[in-house]
């Protein structure tokens, strides 16, 4: 009888009470061992580790510096309010060199060496696209603040999200009708002749033309070009608006030469502030921009109607009323993009809490929990404004700001609605295997 | 004669030992270093291809990113747009490297010295701009990713870390022994002779142009093999791999490891990777508040290296201690 009972309790019939006790003792010893205690505590009090892929060096360093400051400030705010699921947040930063190869290596380093829970970052599209395969293979949730269309296009994988900033397709669609109705109906696009510029060229016209506008000229500027005057004669004479999205160190030359070419009688200008992020709008040579319009993801200058949430955010990240560092007025922020870091960290927090996230084993649950999110209401966690999240394309939609340069400042003249930029999802990440 | 045979046996034993160590590392390296080592092995092949032309033939090129990219794009675009299998795509990458290196070699080898450097750099820049110009196909600087499902070789999933490491090791082993065979063969001896004194080599009756063209093609194909393997194993290709920095990097890896040594490229690639990686770790852990880039540490380390190992690590080792090192 005894033997039979034993076999019911203990599957191995050869197991005696002595060996069973030994085994239980060993198990108790294991639980008392330092490693196990550490593991047990990890469920409750160890930090949530977030790998932050930062452009500390390379062409994105000006953005990276501010992304890092905002990330540090957001982590501090989250920790001051009790952390994530009661656990403190720890940011582990690695420099990606604004290089896609290094970006992928950094994702591997976060996953395999730092053992971070998720990876978060970064701006430049090529680093995000280059890092995405590593994130997918390692099944590492990868939240980016890049504004590229690469996530929403469906070309990456299920582990990549862009919930804290809108994408370029939504941005250009949102501003198109307003330009047609308020600035001019005949537009010439001046853009860099590579993928970033092509996104503007291809995605801007649809809603602009639907609002009665006409694209009268396309002026692609070859990469590595340093002087632009010889391209300006290609701008048709009936152009009412020049739409410019130049980036990189040549932008100051571009604006200066445009001013010299047209003098005071040229077409009106609409640009993307990407060109002048981290650049003082009052820099010598930029006088020609006075009166021109810019898209801004979030206003650089403190606006008279700014909400308390915006003021609190600006104070936390350390920018003054002109959008420069409170410690150095010459250190101009990248405010049209960097808010995305603040908002994305809060979205990670929300998703982790919804998933009951405990550790790396819950990463798939975290992906599903992020996909279950639909809306991020305006407030201290989302000071840029309300966002609507599309789980199918892992992309948020939000409002855009259009500002005019006047009196040496950028003043918001129009805020687009979320619907202005929305488009039908063109992919479905949720159908991909986890 | 016996002495030569002994040197060959020692060299062969050393190379086999290196492969054996790399094989064993697969089982002992922590996950991060395991993944990184696979990347290093692939990139070391790039450096070995470069070394064949620079180290052994004495031709300083600043356009080798185009050969790496020929493989990268040849393989990547074949999979992305044509759904080719991995072996076919790898073949397309090699073919791209072969055609490009033959064409560039035929034109650029009419120059020597600094002119050769400038001409190759210009061809490299043309190749880089090609990747941007055809953005509709390549997505230019943003680049493209290959889906995991497309990166399989029969039953082998190339995105699996173990498989990837072995695939990288196989490629490295083949490239290493091909390089070793080439430089020990009469062809390799002629290349060294050209490096040392091209006029005298020509006077001895060798067609130096044909030999240099052969070296350029061999170098280009090895670099293309590295590029093709890189995209198939790691799943991303973009214009940054065609930019001039990827022409400078193999030069740096070869100079650090030791030009005209068969194992120098591997050593240089490993050293440069860990110099960057560990400098970052050092700054992050010890001096988090310092506004200093890892580039400062890397720069100082390279200056010291050049002071104490002017011919690169293995080059100086060969000069001072191990004369038989190939």
Interface residues (C-beta under 8 A of the other chain):
Chain A: X56 X57 X93 X94 X95 X99 X100 X101 X104 X105 X108 X109 X111 X112 X113 X125 X126 X129 X130 X132 X133 X134 X136 X137 X148 X150 X155 X156 X157 X193 X194 X195 X196 X198 X222 X223 X224
Chain B: X30 X31 X32 X34 X35 X36 X39 X129 X132 X133 X135 X136 X139 X140 X141 X142 X143 X144 X145 X146 X147 X148 X159 X234 X235 X236 X238 X239 X240 X241 X277 X280 X284 X293 X294 X295
